C-alpha cells in the first residue's frame, strides 16, 4: 500500500487531490497483479478503481476510474510495473511505477499529452503505508 506525497505533486495546491492511495497485490496466479487506486479529489469526491491485470500487456477493462476504462500492465523488472491506460478508445496515459530497493519509497512517472498534442511527464512520489 502506497500513499502519495501531496506536497510534492507538481500541480497547483488548489488542484491537488486530498489523498491518493495505491495498493498492489498478487492475484491468484503470479502472472497477474491486482491494483486498487483510491482518490479523494480536491473537491472531496472519492473514487476507487480495482482491477486485476494479467502481466502480459493484454487489455483489461477498468471500472470506477475517472481517468480510464481500459488498461494493460507489464512487469519488466521485479520492482517495476508499467501501466498503459485508455479512455473512450483513446490513449489516456502511461504510468511507470518503480519501488526503491529499500521498499519504502515508490516513484510514479506519468506520461500523457496536452490538448495540443505536446507530451507531458509528471513525477509523483509515494511512501509505503503498510
N, C-alpha and C positions, 0 to 999 in steps of 0.2 A: 504494500500500500504506500502510495506516494502523494505528497501534498505540494502544491506549487508555492513558491515564494512570491506572494502577491507584490511585495515592494520592489521586486526586480523585474516585473513584467514590463516589456518595452512598449507600453501603451499609456496614454494619459491616465492619471489616477482616477478621474471620474468615470472612465470607461472600463476600468479593471473589474473583473469578477470578484465577488466576496470570497469565493473559495473554488478550488479545483482539486479533486481527488481522483487518482487513477489507481486501480487495482489490477494487477496482472496475476493470473494463477494458471497452473497447468490444468488442462481439461482431462477427460477420462483417458486420453491417449497422449503420449509425449509429443506427437506431431500436431497438436492443437494447443491454442492458448486462449483463455478467456480474459477479456478486458472489460472492466467496468469503469465508466467515466461519469463522475458526478460533478455538476457545476451549479453554483449559485451565482447568477449574473449580477451585474452592478445594480439592477433594479430589484434584486431579491428573488427573481424567478428561478426555480430549481428544475434541473433536467438530469436524467440518468439514462445512460445507454449501456446495455450489457450485450456483448457479442462473443461467441466462441469462433475463433478463426482457425482454419487449417493453416499450417505454416508453409504451405506450398505456393502461396501467392494467388490462390483462386478467389474469385469474387464471392463475397458473403454479404447477405442482407443485414442491415443495421436498423434497429428501431429505437426510438427515444432520443435520438440525437438531433439537435437543431442544425448541425453542420453537415451531416452526411446520411445517406441512405444505403450505401454500399461501401465495403472496404475489402482490402486484400493485405495479408500480412506475411512477412518472411522474417526468419531469424538467422542472419548471415554469420553471426558470432554469438557465443553464449550470453553475453550481456547486452546484446543489441537487438532491437526489433525495428522493422521498417513497415510502416502502415501507409497505404495509398487510399485516399478517400474520394468518393464521388457523391454528387447530389444532383438528382434530376437528369442523369445521363451525362453530366459534365464533371470534369476533374475538379475537385474542391481543394485538396491539399495533400502533401506527403509529410508524414511525421516520422522522424528518426529518434528512437529512444535509446540512450546509451547510459547504462548504470556504471558508476565508478567501481573500481576493484574493491574499495572498502565497503561496498554495499549500502552506503549511507546517502549518497547523492546520485541524482539522475539528471541528465540534460536532455531536453526535447528540442530538436530543431524542426521547426515548422516551415514548409516551403509552399507558397501559394502565389497567385497572380493578382495584381491590381486590376481595376476595371479597364485600364488602358493596355493591359497585357504585360506590364513590367513584372519581372519576378521579384518576390519579397521573401526574405528569410528572417525568421524570428527565433530567438533562443529563449527557452523558458527553463528555469531551474527548479528542481524538485528535491525534497528531502524525504527520507524514509520515515513513515509514520508508524510502522509496527515493528 
